[in-house]
C-alpha cells in the first residue's frame, strides 16, 4: 500500500501500488481538473511531486509537459501510477475561483442577424428577409437567391427542411 498526501488540501489516502494518481485523488475527494476524464488528451491534470518523492511514481510518455516543467516536478496525474508514498500538490489555477451559481446571471445580448426567417402560422407560410448590410456578399447572394426562388430557401409548410 502507498500513502498519498495532497497539499494544500491536507488530505491523505492509501492506495495499492500501480493505482492511477488521478483515481487516487478522486478517492481522496481532491479535485484535479481533468476535462478528458483521464484519457491523457487535454494536459490539464498537472500536479507537482517534490524531488524526494519522484522515484515513487511512473509516468506514461506524453508531449504535454516541457523538459523544464518535468524538471520542476510537474507530472500529469492521469498518466502517472503510484509505486510508493507520495506528496502531491495539484496545480492551482483560475479554476479555483469557479463557483456553481444558485441564481442565474442575466446578460443582455442584442441580436441583429443579417438574415431573418419567420413563419406565419395563420397562412402557413415561411418568409426570409435579408438585412441591408452594405458590402456583405453572402447576405446579398442569399437575398438574391431568395428573391429568385433559388438558393437554400425551403418552405417548411410544404415539407422542406433547412
MARTIDO-433114 format. One record per residue (C-alpha): residue number from 1; x, y, z. Coordinates in steps of 0.1 Angstrom, whole numbers. Layout:
N
PT paro     u     v     w
PT  NUM     X     Y     Z
...
//
This chain:
162
PT paro     u     v     w
PT    1     0     0     0
PT    2    11    35    -7
PT    3     1    67    12
PT    4    -5    98    -8
PT    5    -7   132     9
PT    6   -24   160   -11
PT    7   -13   196    -2
PT    8   -26   222     3
PT    9   -59   202     8
PT   10   -42   183    37
PT   11   -60   151    26
PT   12   -44   116    27
PT   13   -54    84    10
PT   14   -39    49     9
PT   15   -40    30   -24
PT   16   -25    -1   -39
PT   17     7     1   -58
PT   18     1     8   -95
PT   19   -30    29   -88
PT   20   -35    58  -112
PT   21   -27    91   -95
PT   22   -59   108  -108
PT   23   -80    80   -94
PT   24   -62    83   -61
PT   25   -70   120   -60
PT   26  -107   112   -67
PT   27  -107    86   -39
PT   28   -93   113   -15
PT   29  -120   138   -27
PT   30   -93   161   -42
PT   31  -104   180   -72
PT   32   -80   178  -101
PT   33   -91   194  -134
PT   34   -94   166  -159
PT   35  -118   175  -187
PT   36  -107   145  -208
PT   37  -116   122  -178
PT   38   -81   108  -176
PT   39   -76    98  -212
PT   40   -44   119  -215
PT   41   -57   142  -243
PT   42   -60   175  -225
PT   43   -29   180  -203
PT   44   -49   198  -176
PT   45   -43   174  -147
PT   46    -9   188  -138
PT   47     3   180  -103
PT   48    37   187   -87
PT   49    57   160   -69
PT   50    86   170   -47
PT   51   121   157   -57
PT   52   123   134   -27
PT   53    92   115   -39
PT   54    98   113   -76
PT   55   111    77   -75
PT   56    77    66   -62
PT   57    57    70   -94
PT   58    59    62  -130
PT   59    45    85  -158
PT   60    35    72  -193
PT   61    51    90  -222
PT   62    33   122  -235
PT   63    40   155  -250
PT   64    20   178  -227
PT   65    49   190  -205
PT   66    82   206  -214
PT   67   115   193  -200
PT   68   117   223  -178
PT   69    83   216  -163
PT   70    93   180  -157
PT   71   125   191  -140
PT   72   104   213  -117
PT   73    84   182  -107
PT   74    52   186  -128
PT   75    35   154  -140
PT   76     1   146  -154
PT   77   -20   128  -128
PT   78   -39   108  -154
PT   79    -7    94  -169
PT   80    10    86  -136
PT   81     8    55  -114
PT   82    17    53   -77
PT   83    46    30   -66
PT   84    53    43   -32
PT   85    44    71    -7
PT   86    39   105   -24
PT   87    33   141   -16
PT   88    12   157   -43
PT   89     4   194   -50
PT   90   -23   199   -76
PT   91   -18   229   -99
PT   92   -36   259   -85
PT   93   -52   280  -113
PT   94   -80   302  -124
PT   95  -105   273  -120
PT   96  -101   277   -82
PT   97  -124   307   -84
PT   98  -152   290  -103
PT   99  -185   286   -85
PT  100  -218   269   -91
PT  101  -244   297   -91
PT  102  -277   291   -73
PT  103  -292   320   -92
PT  104  -286   329  -128
PT  105  -269   359  -142
PT  106  -288   377  -169
PT  107  -267   392  -197
PT  108  -284   414  -223
PT  109  -273   404  -258
PT  110  -285   424  -288
PT  111  -293   401  -317
PT  112  -292   417  -351
PT  113  -289   390  -377
PT  114  -283   398  -414
PT  115  -310   373  -425
PT  116  -342   365  -407
PT  117  -367   338  -412
PT  118  -403   340  -399
PT  119  -432   316  -401
PT  120  -468   329  -404
PT  121  -489   302  -387
PT  122  -522   318  -398
PT  123  -512   314  -435
PT  124  -488   285  -431
PT  125  -461   304  -449
PT  126  -424   310  -443
PT  127  -406   341  -453
PT  128  -369   351  -454
PT  129  -357   387  -453
PT  130  -321   397  -459
PT  131  -307   427  -440
PT  132  -293   458  -456
PT  133  -257   455  -446
PT  134  -238   472  -473
PT  135  -210   452  -488
PT  136  -218   419  -473
PT  137  -215   395  -502
PT  138  -231   365  -485
PT  139  -262   385  -475
PT  140  -266   399  -509
PT  141  -262   365  -526
PT  142  -287   348  -502
PT  143  -312   377  -506
PT  144  -309   375  -544
PT  145  -314   337  -543
PT  146  -345   341  -522
PT  147  -360   367  -545
PT  148  -353   344  -575
PT  149  -367   314  -557
PT  150  -334   296  -556
PT  151  -306   292  -531
PT  152  -312   273  -499
PT  153  -347   285  -491
PT  154  -371   258  -482
PT  155  -407   262  -472
PT  156  -415   242  -440
PT  157  -452   243  -447
PT  158  -445   222  -478
PT  159  -424   197  -460
PT  160  -389   211  -469
PT  161  -360   214  -445
PT  162  -333   239  -438
//
